[in-house]
């Protein structure tokens, strides 16, 4: 990219538009130092960046952090993120949380914006847990 006639090679600048600059800094710091300063504040964005650049250990660290910090306010976002990125460990944790707190989840303002396939999956899990 920095060679062979690419614009980045001529300018010495690599532009990353789809990731916040603070997240890029945290990813680079993690790659060089193995440390994260703000994982709690940026776990979802760091997770997405780690997935994009295939930094599996960072992705797993962020996934574990999000799994440990599932609340009624964020569980639907966590489930959607986990489903989008095929991260089964977080998806299972979020789904279990929703099943245990189904009344709060379905009354959330975010419920109406959930993808239909996830709503069906949630309802199937609720039914299998409480009815069957």
C-alpha positions as a Markdown table, in Angstrom:
| # | Residue | x | y | z |
|---|---|---|---|---|
| 1 | Unk | 0.0 | 0.0 | 0.0 |
| 2 | Unk | 2.9 | 2.3 | 0.7 |
| 3 | Unk | 4.7 | 1.2 | -2.4 |
| 4 | Unk | 3.9 | 0.3 | -6.0 |
| 5 | Unk | 2.3 | 3.6 | -7.1 |
| 6 | Unk | -0.6 | 3.8 | -4.6 |
| 7 | Unk | -1.6 | 7.2 | -3.5 |
| 8 | Unk | -0.7 | 6.3 | 0.1 |
| 9 | Unk | 2.8 | 5.6 | -1.0 |
| 10 | Unk | 3.1 | 9.0 | -2.6 |
| 11 | Unk | 1.6 | 10.9 | 0.3 |
| 12 | Unk | 2.7 | 8.8 | 3.2 |
| 13 | Unk | -0.9 | 9.0 | 4.6 |
| 14 | Unk | -3.3 | 6.1 | 5.0 |
| 15 | Unk | -6.9 | 7.4 | 5.4 |
| 16 | Unk | -9.2 | 5.3 | 7.5 |
| 17 | Unk | -12.7 | 6.8 | 7.2 |
| 18 | Unk | -14.9 | 4.2 | 8.8 |
| 19 | Unk | -13.2 | 4.1 | 12.3 |
| 20 | Unk | -13.0 | 6.8 | 14.9 |
| 21 | Unk | -9.4 | 8.1 | 15.3 |
| 22 | Unk | -9.4 | 7.3 | 19.0 |
| 23 | Unk | -10.3 | 3.7 | 18.2 |
| 24 | Unk | -7.5 | 3.5 | 15.6 |
| 25 | Unk | -5.1 | 4.8 | 18.2 |
| 26 | Unk | -6.3 | 2.1 | 20.7 |
| 27 | Unk | -5.9 | -0.6 | 18.0 |
| 28 | Unk | -2.4 | 0.4 | 17.1 |
| 29 | Unk | -1.4 | 0.7 | 20.8 |
| 30 | Unk | -2.8 | -2.8 | 21.4 |
| 31 | Unk | -0.9 | -4.2 | 18.4 |
| 32 | Unk | 2.4 | -2.7 | 19.6 |
| 33 | Unk | 2.1 | -2.8 | 23.4 |
| 34 | Unk | -0.7 | -5.3 | 24.1 |
| 35 | Unk | -2.5 | -2.8 | 26.3 |
| 36 | Unk | -5.9 | -1.1 | 26.2 |
| 37 | Unk | -6.8 | 2.0 | 28.1 |
| 38 | Unk | -10.5 | 2.6 | 27.3 |
| 39 | Unk | -12.0 | -0.8 | 26.6 |
| 40 | Unk | -15.1 | -0.1 | 28.5 |
| 41 | Unk | -15.9 | 3.1 | 26.6 |
| 42 | Unk | -15.0 | 1.7 | 23.2 |
| 43 | Unk | -15.5 | -2.0 | 23.4 |
| 44 | Unk | -18.0 | -2.3 | 20.6 |
| 45 | Unk | -16.1 | 0.0 | 18.3 |
| 46 | Unk | -12.8 | -1.8 | 19.1 |
| 47 | Unk | -14.5 | -5.1 | 18.5 |
| 48 | Unk | -15.6 | -4.0 | 15.0 |
| 49 | Unk | -12.2 | -2.7 | 14.2 |
| 50 | Unk | -10.5 | -5.9 | 15.4 |
| 51 | Unk | -12.9 | -7.9 | 13.3 |
| 52 | Unk | -12.2 | -5.8 | 10.2 |
| 53 | Unk | -8.5 | -6.2 | 10.6 |
| 54 | Unk | -8.7 | -9.8 | 11.9 |
| 55 | Unk | -7.0 | -9.1 | 15.2 |
| 56 | Unk | -8.6 | -12.1 | 16.9 |
| 57 | Unk | -7.2 | -11.6 | 20.4 |
| 58 | Unk | -8.4 | -8.0 | 20.5 |
| 59 | Unk | -11.8 | -9.1 | 19.2 |
| 60 | Unk | -12.0 | -11.8 | 22.0 |
| 61 | Unk | -10.9 | -9.3 | 24.7 |
| 62 | Unk | -13.6 | -6.9 | 23.6 |
| 63 | Unk | -16.2 | -9.6 | 23.3 |
| 64 | Unk | -15.4 | -10.8 | 26.8 |
| 65 | Unk | -15.7 | -7.2 | 28.1 |
| 66 | Unk | -19.0 | -6.7 | 26.4 |
| 67 | Unk | -20.2 | -10.1 | 27.7 |
| 68 | Unk | -19.4 | -9.0 | 31.3 |
| 69 | Unk | -21.2 | -5.7 | 30.8 |
| 70 | Unk | -24.6 | -6.7 | 29.5 |
| 71 | Unk | -27.4 | -4.6 | 30.9 |
| 72 | Unk | -31.0 | -4.1 | 30.0 |
| 73 | Unk | -30.1 | -0.8 | 28.3 |
| 74 | Unk | -27.5 | -2.4 | 26.0 |
| 75 | Unk | -28.5 | -6.0 | 25.6 |
| 76 | Unk | -30.4 | -5.6 | 22.3 |
| 77 | Unk | -27.4 | -3.7 | 20.8 |
| 78 | Unk | -25.1 | -6.4 | 22.1 |
| 79 | Unk | -27.2 | -9.2 | 20.5 |
| 80 | Unk | -27.4 | -7.4 | 17.2 |
| 81 | Unk | -23.7 | -6.8 | 17.2 |
| 82 | Unk | -22.9 | -10.4 | 18.1 |
| 83 | Unk | -25.3 | -11.6 | 15.4 |
| 84 | Unk | -23.9 | -9.3 | 12.7 |
| 85 | Unk | -20.3 | -10.4 | 13.4 |
| 86 | Unk | -21.1 | -14.1 | 14.1 |
| 87 | Unk | -19.7 | -13.9 | 17.6 |
| 88 | Unk | -21.5 | -16.8 | 19.3 |
| 89 | Unk | -20.2 | -16.4 | 22.8 |
| 90 | Unk | -21.6 | -12.9 | 23.1 |
| 91 | Unk | -24.7 | -13.8 | 21.3 |
| 92 | Unk | -25.5 | -16.6 | 23.6 |
| 93 | Unk | -24.8 | -14.4 | 26.7 |
| 94 | Unk | -27.1 | -11.7 | 25.3 |
| 95 | Unk | -29.8 | -14.1 | 24.4 |
| 96 | Unk | -29.7 | -15.7 | 27.8 |
| 97 | Unk | -29.9 | -12.3 | 29.4 |
| 98 | Unk | -32.9 | -11.4 | 27.3 |
| 99 | Unk | -34.7 | -14.6 | 28.1 |
| 100 | Unk | -34.3 | -13.9 | 31.8 |
| 101 | Unk | -35.4 | -10.3 | 31.4 |
| 102 | Unk | -37.8 | -10.6 | 28.5 |
| 103 | Unk | -40.4 | -8.1 | 29.8 |
| 104 | Unk | -37.7 | -5.4 | 30.1 |
| 105 | Unk | -36.3 | -6.2 | 26.7 |
| 106 | Unk | -39.5 | -6.1 | 24.7 |
| 107 | Unk | -40.5 | -2.8 | 26.3 |
| 108 | Unk | -37.3 | -1.2 | 25.3 |
| 109 | Unk | -37.5 | 1.5 | 22.7 |
| 110 | Unk | -34.9 | -0.4 | 20.7 |
| 111 | Unk | -37.1 | -3.5 | 20.5 |
| 112 | Unk | -39.1 | -2.1 | 17.5 |
| 113 | Unk | -35.9 | -1.7 | 15.5 |
| 114 | Unk | -34.6 | -5.2 | 16.0 |
| 115 | Unk | -34.1 | -7.3 | 12.9 |
| 116 | Unk | -37.0 | -9.6 | 12.4 |
| 117 | Unk | -34.9 | -12.8 | 12.3 |
| 118 | Unk | -33.5 | -11.9 | 15.8 |
| 119 | Unk | -36.9 | -11.2 | 17.2 |
| 120 | Unk | -38.0 | -14.6 | 16.0 |
| 121 | Unk | -34.9 | -16.2 | 17.5 |
| 122 | Unk | -35.5 | -14.4 | 20.8 |
| 123 | Unk | -39.2 | -15.5 | 20.9 |
| 124 | Unk | -38.2 | -19.1 | 20.2 |
| 125 | Unk | -35.8 | -19.0 | 23.0 |
| 126 | Unk | -38.3 | -17.6 | 25.4 |
| 127 | Unk | -40.9 | -20.1 | 24.4 |
| 128 | Unk | -38.5 | -23.0 | 24.8 |
| 129 | Unk | -37.4 | -21.8 | 28.2 |
| 130 | Unk | -40.8 | -21.1 | 29.7 |
| 131 | Unk | -43.4 | -23.0 | 27.8 |
| 132 | Unk | -41.9 | -26.3 | 26.6 |
